[in-house]
């Protein structure tokens, strides 16, 4: 059997893709399907013997677990703030960096640098700032608005987590928006300037509609990362005080790896989180695609 040139190209492409596909299947798909199966059991993570309980874990999580409901509500609130603020800040940074005549590379590096650090390390850095540096500034610089219990007070600890998360993630989205802004034709901006449009009108009527695909990506990334937030909360508050700042991922972690671990029950919670992210992402992509077409 003679192999045509097109078939050879297909075989070559499959050969390049296969290692990555195999890695993804073994380390991502297999655990995902395994977690879905374990969510229907009462497995504790160690004992090889377990029983099938069907959807009892899901029913318990959705109706008889106030800590899970609280962590889900806290996560939703956190996601709303993150989606709006992180994308707005990233777009603002992208516009400011692109408007700089010289030194763009330096500003891009500075704003992107937090993304290169582990959020656990960044969280401990900010923990030192909130507990030590802020009190020093209050005492020696008179900045009384910093005199807050940033970690011990649930209201302010939420904003502390938000600040750290925005600091760590805005730079990454900024790079995406910079690439999108650079793709906007200069002729359109020049024509708008000739017609008398100022910088704000040019951005609102020309730049913003043309970067909608990048905004779709930005919102998608922010939604996924915010719903799965863990390390910043773990480093700053550990979910405390009490469980006031516990996100869903931390609630699942606690359920799976606490002393009385319930791995099957934690897997059910993880599947609920997956379904929530999946449904919200599908709706978001649908809405943003319609906006892109209208723009």
N, C-alpha and C positions, 0 to 999 in steps of 0.2 A: 504494500500500500504506500503510495507516494504522498509525502507530507507537503502540502502547499506552503507558500510563503506566509499566507495569512494565518494558517494553523500554527506554524512555527512561532509567529509573533504572539499568538494567544498562549502557547505553552510557555514561552519565555516570561510573559507577564504573570501567569499563574505561578511560575517558579519564584518570581520576586515577591509576590503577594503571600504565598503559602506560609513562610516562617512567621510573619506578623499575624496572619489569620489563625495559625495554630496556637501561637502565644495567647492571642485574645480569647480563643475558644477554651484553652486549658485554665487560664487564670482569671477570666471574667465571666464567660458564659456558663461554664460548668459550676462554679460557686453560686452563680445567680439561680440556676435551676435547682441546685442542691438546697439553697436557702428556701426556695419556694416549696420544696418537698418537706423540709424540716419544719416549716411553719404549720404544717398539719399534724405535727406530733407533739409529744410532751418531753422530748429529749432534753437532758440537762447539759449537754455538751461533752460529757465524759463517759457516762454509762452506755455501753453498747446496746443495752436493752431499752427499748422505748415503745410506746403505744401510739397508734393513730387516734387523733382526737377530732379530726375533721376541721371544721371552721370554728371550733370552740375558742381557740386563741384569738381569732379575729373578733368574735363576739365580745370576749372579755376586754380586749383593748379598746373597742369602740363604745362600750357601755359601762364597764365596771372598773375603769382605771383612771382615776382623777389626775394622777401625775402625768400620764400620757396625754390627756386632754390639755392640761396646762402647758406642757412642753410644746404641743402642737400649736396652741394659740400664741405662745411666745415666739415660736419659729416663724409663724405667718406674719406677725408684727415686724419681726426682724427682716423678713424677706421684702416686705413692702417698702420699708425705709431704705434697704440696700438697693433695690431695683431702681428707685427714683434717684437717690442721692449719688450712688456710685456712677451711674451713667451720666447724670448731669455734670458731676465733677470731672469725669473723664472727657466729656465733650468740651467743657470749659478749658481744661488743661490743654487739649489738642489744639483748640483755636488760639490760645495764648502762645503756645510753643511755635505754631506755624506763623504767627504774626511777628515773632522775634526776627530781626534782621540777621543777627550773627549769634553763634553759640547754641544753635538748635540741638546739636548732638549732646551738649552738656546738659541741657534741660531735660531732654528725653532720658538720658542716663540717670539723672537725679530722681526724676519722678518714677522711673521704672524700677529703680534699685530695691525698694521694699519688697517687690514681687520675687526677687531673687533670694530672699531670706525665708527660712522656715517660719511659718506663722507661730509655731510654738516658741521659737527664739524671740520673734518680734513681740509676742504676747508677754513674755517675761521681761523684755525691755520696757514695754509700756506699763507693766505692773510696777516696776521700779519708779517710773515717771509719776504714776498716779499716787503712789504711796509715799515717796520720798521727795521727788523734785517739786511736786505741786505744793507740798507743805513748806518747802524752803522758799519758793517764790512768794507764797502768801506772807511769810514772815519777813522776808528781806526786800521784796519788791512791791509789796502792798497790793498784790493782785487778789483781792478778796473773793472774786467770783470763782477762784480755783479752790476755795475752802469748802470742799464737799467730800463726803465719804464715797469716793468713786467706786470702791469695791464693796463696801459693807452695806450701802443703801441700794435696794433693788432698782429704784427709779434711776439713779445715776449710774449704776453698774451696767444698765442696758445701754446708756449712751457711751460708756467706756468701751464696751464690746463693739458698738457701732463705729466709733472712732478708729479703733485698731483695725477692724475689717475694711473700712474705707481706705485707710492708709496702706494696707497691704494689697488691695485689689484694683484701685483706681488707675494705677500706672499701666497695668496690663491692657485694660480697655482703652486707655489713652493712645497706645500704639496702634490699635485697630482703627480708632477714629482718625488718627493722623493719616494713615494710609488711605482712608476713605476721602478725607478732605483734599489730599494731594491729587486724587483722581477727578475732582471737580474741574471741568474745563475753565481755564482762565478767561477765555473769550466771553463767557457768560457773565463773569464778575465785572469785566471791563465794560461790557455793554450796560450792565446795571448802573455802574458808576457814571457812565456818560448820561444815562437817563436821570441822574440825580439821586439815586438810592444811596442811603448812608450804609455804614457797616452792618448795623442791626438788620435793616431791611434786606440787604444782600444775603446775610446769613439765613434769615427766616424764610425767604422766598426762593433762594437758589441753592445754597449749601445744604441746609437741613433736609429738603426733600430728596436731594441726590445722595445723601448718606443714609437713607432709610434701611438699605440692606445691612449696613454696618450696625445700625441701631438694633435691628432684629437679632443679629449675632450677639451684641452686647447684652441685651435683655435675656436672651437664652442662656448665656454663660452665667450671668448674675443670678438668675433664678435657680439654676442647678447648684452653683457653689453655695448660695445662701441657705437653701434647704438642707444641704449637707454640712453646714457649719459645725465645727467641733473644736478644732485646735485653739482658736482664739478664746473661746469660752472656757475651755479646759485650762488654759494658761492663766487667764485673768481671775476667774471666779470659781472654777470647778463646778459650775452650775448653781452656786450659792448666791447670797445666803440662803440656807435651806435648799430649796429647789426653785428659787425665784427666777433664776436666769438659765434654767436647764433647757437646752434645745432638744429636738427629737433625736438627733444622732447620739447625744449624750445619754438620753433616757434609754435608748436601745443598748448602748454600751453597758450601762449600769445593769440592765436586765440580764444581759448575756454573761457578764464577767464578774458579777457580784458573788458574795459567798454562797447564797442560795441561787445559783445561776439557773435560768430557764431559757435555754438556747432556742427551743422551739417557739416559745412565746415571743422572744426578741426577734426571731426571723419573721414572725407574723407582723410585728410592728414595722420591720424593715420593708416588707412587701406593701404595707399600707402607705408608707412614705413614698415608695417607688410609684405606686399608682397615682398618688396625689401629684407628684412631680410630672409624671407622664401626661396626665390630663391637663394640667395647667400649661405645660409646654406646648401641647397640641393646640390649645385655644390661643395661646400667645402667638404661635407661628402663623395660625390662620388669620388672626386679626392684622398682624404686621404685614403679611403678604398682600392682603387687601389694601392696606395703606400704601404699600410700595407701588401697586398698580395704579391707584388713584393719583399718587404723586407723579 
